[in-house]
Amino acid sequence: MKQWMIISTLYFVMLASCPMQLIAQHEGKTLEFDTVLGKAIQNYPEIRMAAIEQEKAELQRKSVLQTYLPKVSLEANYTWLDDPLKFNLPPLSIDLAPGMTVEPDLPDIYLQDDEFYRANIRMEQVLFTGGRVPNKARAAKAMSKSLGHMADAKITDIIQAVAEAWDQLALLSESILVVDEGLERIRFEYERSSKAYEKGLIPYFDLTKIRYYEQELIQQKNELQGNLELTFQLLEMYTGIPAKDFKNIDTKLVEFDLDERIMDPNNIWQNRSEYLAADQAVKANQSAIRAQRGHYMPEVFAFYNRELFEDELSALDPVRAVGIGVRWEIFNRGQTTRKYQLAQQERSAAIEQQRMTDRGLKYKFQQSLTDIDNARIKLETANIMKNEAKTSLRLSERRYELGLATVGERLEAEVEFQNAQFQYNRALFDHRRAMIDYLQSTAQLNPDMMVQLSNKF
């Protein structure tokens, strides 16, 4: 009934299928991606807000359908009249015999006392509304579906955000490792250069250049660690898990590709939750228009009335009454027409929103295909550059050791190799982002897919 709730429930069931493993991870402060993603979906406030809105739409649908249920009311009142309701009988003459006439004194006939108490129970049941009730119910049901699809879109958004933050952890961790390896090489080079300086083989200038570059690496590492702390805080905001629990996780950027891509558009983007939500919104507005047309029709209802105090009734009031009635607003100052026109405008706006959503999702799908190709080329190029820079570094180390290269050439090779490593890691990060964006653009980014890809995170 609620698609997003079913998906989320299935996801949590899959996570719960290995509770001992998850508990051990949390107690050992080693979090897995599945655990983090499940917490984020559970903790994301916009998903809960969408669930509340969807439940409100469902309650509205039930409320509309309850129009057909009997309505029972109890009414009581005490009334004072100026005078009792009565009428006088006309004079009556009775001829008993010739010359003998009798005129009896007839009393007044009372229909209602001047003070009386009334109490009655009345039951009404609507029989016909001109299509208002069924169409309003259809509109509420379509709106509930639309909100459900929007909740699915929110789940996709948080999956994308958590996956990006998780990869950001890996990128920063890899970058810090690159800096640490550079520091290790530079410090080794400094020790070796110090011995060469003591023997008078190199000038003191070489030592100062090496120490200066070492401080640059230390500063760069501090900046990366600061960004890493911010990413911990970001994941805490998403999941509610304390930031300190993310410090012991071991994340790495792993290249992954999809087994099969949907390269032929074929309106695949129309399977996305955003488009399905817009489509249901159009259907809701169409049903709302038909419901407004029903206000031009009469309402037919059956009723039953039962008086509780029979002694207080007038001579003309029934104790029980059963019947069928009609309510028909002939003129209500044009309010029905205005509401009908407003519903038409809202439908037009929903149709335009659907068209705009369709165009936007189509563009994002085409963009994701381009981004995948560009990211692939960028990754291949960065890998080649990294290997070439590594070879150049080894040659420069040997040349500097033999005195065939200056310290500037040695440090330049070091910088080029570290930059090549940074570029490769960044290209790998961008390629993974392109894969995630592609999954989102083809409506495949959901908890089930992320469980299948969990070994890539």
N, C-alpha and C positions, 0 to 999 in steps of 0.2 A: 504493500500500500504506500509505503514511503521508501522510494528507491534508495535514497542516500542512507537511511537508517539500516536498510538491509545490507548494503555494501559495508558500512561501518561495523555492523554486528558480525558479519562474516569475517572481517579482518581481525576483530578482537578475538573471535573464536579460534582463528588460526594461531594467533599469538598465545592464546591460553592453552593450545594443544601441547606446549612445552613449558609448563609453569616453573618446573625446577630449574631449567636453564635460565629463564628470565630472572628468577629470584636470585640465583647465584650471581648473575651479571650485575644486578643492582647492588647486592650486598658487597660484592667485590669491587664496586665502583667502576666496572667495565661495561659500558653501555653499548648495545648493538643498534644498528640502524632501525631494525624492525621495532625495537622497544621505543626508541625516540620518536619514530613516526606515529606509532599508536598513541603515545602520550600527547603528541601535538594535535592529532585529530580529536582526541578526547577533550583537550584543553582549549581548543580554538573557540573563542567566544562568538565569532560570526556564524559558526555552524550551529551553535546552540540558539542563537537569535533566529536563524532561518528555521530551525525546528519549531520554535515558538510561533513564528508567523504562519508556518504550515498548519500547526495545530489550531490556530485561530481560524484559518480558512475552513478547516474541516468542521470545527464547531459551528461556524456560520452556515455551512451546508446542512448540518443536522438541524440547526434552528429553523431554517427555511422549510425543510421537510416536515417539521413538527407542526406546521400550519394545518396539516390535515388531521391532526389529533383532536379529539373533542376538548372543548374548553368549558369548564364547569365553574360557575360563579355563584356566590351567595350574596344576596342583597337584602338589607333590612333598613327600614325607616319608620319614623313616628311622625304623624301628620296631624296638624290642627287646621280645622276649617272654621270660617266665620259662622256658618250655620250648617246644620246637618243637611244632607241631600235627601229631599223628600218631595212629594207632590200631593196636592189635595184632590180628593175625588169630587166630582160635580154633584150638586144636590140630586137626590133620588126620590121620586114620588111613586108611591105604590097605591093603586086604587083597589081597595079591598071589596068595596060594594058601592052601589050608587050613592054618592054623597059622602062616602067614607074614604078619605085619603090619608096615607101614612107617609111621613117624610122622616126616615131614620137618620140619626146623626152618625155619619161615617167618619172613622178616625183617619188621620193622615197616614200615608204609606211612606215609611223611611227606607231609603236605599243605602244610605251610609251615615254613620254617626259623625259628629263633628270632630272627634278625636279617635284615631285608629292606628294600630301598629301592623305593619306588613313585613313579612319575611318570605323570601322565595329562593328556590334553587333553579338556575337556568343553565342549560347545556346547549352549546352550539357546536356544529361540525361543518367545516367548509367542504363543499362538494365540487365547486368549480371556481377557478380564479382567472380564466382567460389565458392560461399558460404561464402566469407569473411565477408560481411556485416551482414547477419543474425546470423552467429556464434559469431561475435564480440558483437552484440547486446545481444545475450543470455549470453555471458560471463559477460558483464556489468550488466545485470539484476541479475544474480546469485551473483555477487560480491556485488550488492546493498542489496540483501537479507542477505548476510553474515554479512555485516556491520550493518544491522538492528538488527540481532540477537545479535551481539556484544554490541549494544546499550542496548538491553534488559538485557544482562549480567551485564552491568555497573549499570543499575537500581537495579538489584538484589544485587550487591555489596554495593551500598549506602544504600539500605534498611537494609541490615545486619549490616552495620557500625553504622547507626543511632539507630537501635534497641539495639545494644550492648552498645552504649554510653548512651542511655536512661536508660537501666538497670544498667549501672554503676552509674548513678545518684542515682537510688533507692538504690543500694547496699551501696554506701557511706553515703546516708542519714540514712539508717537503722543502719549502723555501728556507726554513730555519735549519734543516739538515744540510742544505747546500751551503749556507753560511758557515755552519760548524765545520764542515769538511774543508772549506776555504781557510777558516782560521787554523785548522790543524796543519794544513800545508804551509801557510804563511809562517806559523810559529816554528815549524821544522826548518823552513828556509831561513828564518832569523837566527836560529841556533847555529846552523851551518855557516851562515854569513858572518856571525860573530867570530867564529873560529878563523875564518878566512881573513877577517879584519885584523885579528890579533897577530896573524902572520904577515900582515901588510899586503895581502893580495888584492883587497878591494878598499875603496875609500869609505869613510864614515857616512858619507852621503847615502850610500846604499842602505845602511842600517836605518837611517831616519826615514827613508822612503817606505821601507818595509813596515816599520812601526806605525807610520802614518796610515798606511793602508789597513793595518790591523785594527786601528781605532775606527776607521770607517766601517769595517765589517761588524765590529761590536755595536756601533750605533745602528747599523742596519738591522742587526739581530734584535735590538731592543724595540725598534719600531714594529718589527714583525710580531714579537711577543705581545706588544700592546694591542695590535689588531687581532691577535689570537684571543686575548682576554675579552675583547668586544664581541667576538663571535661566540664565545662561551655565554656571554650575557644575552645575546640574541637567541640562542637555543633555549636558554632558561625562560625567556619571554614566550617562546613558542610552546614549550612543553611543560613548564612548571617544575622541571627537574633542576636542582641547584647547580649553578655554574661550575662549582668545584668538582662535581661528578663527571664532567666532560674532560677533565685534565688528564685522566689516565687512559683515555681511549686511544686505540691504534688505528688511524685512518690512512689510507693510501689512495692515490688517484690511479684507478685501473681503467685501461682503455676497454670500451665495450661498444659493440655495434648490434643492431637489430638483425634477427635472422631473416626477416622479410619486411621490406618497406612498402608502404602503400604509395607508389609513385604516381599512379593515375588518380587525379583528383576525384572525379565522379561524385562530387558533392559530399565527400567524406566528412567535411567539417560540419555538415548538418546533423551529425550524430553527437556533436558536443552539447554539453548541458546548457550552455548559454543560448544556443539556438533553440533547443527543445523548450527552454523556459519562455523564450519570446513567442514561439509557436503556440504554446498553451495560453499565453496571455491574450493572443489574438482570439483564440476560441472562447476564452472567458468573456471578452468584450462582445463577441457576436451573440453569445447566449444572453448577456445583459441587455442587448438591444431588443431581442425577442421578448424578454421579460418586461421591458418598458412598454412594448406594444400591448401586452396583456392588460395594462391599466386602462385601456380604452374599452375593455369588456366588463360586463357586470360580474359581481361575485355572488354565487349562489350558495346558500347554507341551509342546513336543517337545524331545527331548534326544538327543545322540550323545556316547558316551564311548569314548576310545581310550587304551589303556595303552601306554606307551612302552617299558617294560622287561619283555618277555615272560618272561624267565628268572626273574624275581623273583615271578611270580604263583603263587598256590596252585593246586592242582589243580581248585578249584571256581570260580576267577575267570575271567571271559571277557576276551579281548583287546579285543573291540569289543562295544559295546552300543548299540542304538537303540530308542527307545520314546517313549511319551507319558505324561506325569505330570499329577497334579492337586494343587494346593495349596488348602486350604480352612480358613480360620480359623473353627473352630466356636465358640470362646469366647475373647475377649480382654479380659476384665474390663469389658465394656460400653463400651470405647473407641469402637467403630464407631458405636454408638447416640448417644453424646455428640457425636461429630464431626458426625453427621447433624443433630442438634438445633442445634448451633452454626451449621451452614450455613443452616438454616432461619431462625434469628434474623438472620444477616447479610443474607439476602434481604429479610426484613421491613424491616430498617434501610435497605437500598438503595431499596426501594419508597417508604418515607417520605421519603427524601432526594429522590427523583425528584418526588414530589408537592410538596414544599416548593420545589424548584427551579422547577417549573412555575408555581406561584403567584407566586413572586418575580419571574420573568421576565415574566409577564403584567402584574403591577403596574408594572414598569419600562417596559414598552411603552406602557401607558396613560398613565403619567407623562410619557413623552417626547412624546406627542401634545399633552398639556396644556402642557408646557414650550415647545413650538414656537409654539403660539398666543399664550401669554403673552409670549414673547420677541419675536414679531412686533409685538404691540401696544406693548410697551415701546420697541422700536426706532423705530416710527413716531412715538410720542409724544416720544421724545428728540430726533428730527430736527426736529420742529416747535418744540420748546423751544429748540434750538440756533439755529434761524433767527430766532426771536423775540428771543433774547438778543443775537444779532449786530446786529439792527436797533436794539435798545435801546442797545447799546454805541456805535454810530455816532452816535445822537442825543445821548447823554451827552457824547461827545467834542466834538461841535459846541457843545452848550450850555455846557460848561465853558470852551471856547475863547472864547465870547461873554460869559462871566461870568454866565450865567443859571443855572448849577448849581454846587453846592459841590464841593470835592474829595472829600468823603464820598460824594456821589452818583456822581461819576465812578468812584471805586474800587469802589463797590458794583456798578455796571454791569460793570466789568471782572471782578470775582469771579463774578458771575452768568454771564457768557459763558464763562469758563473752566470753571466747574462744569458748564455745559450741554454743553461739548465733552467733558469727562470722562465725563459720563453717557451721551452718545451713543456714545463709544468703548466704554464698558463694556456698553452695550446691544447693540452690534454683536458684541462678544466673547461675550456670553451667548447671542446668537442663533446664532452659529457653534457654540458648545458644544451647544446644543439640537439642531442639525442632526447633529452627530457622535454625540450620545447616541441620536438616533433611528436612525441607521444601525446603531449597535451593537445596539439593541433589536430590530431587524428582521433581524439576521444579515447585514447588507450591509457592515459595516465590515471590510474586508480589504485587502490590498495592492493588488489590482486596482482597487478603488474609489478608493483614495487616489491611484493613478496618474491616474485620470480626473479627480480633483479637484485635481491638483497645481497647476494654474494659479490656484487659489483660495488658495494658500498662498505 
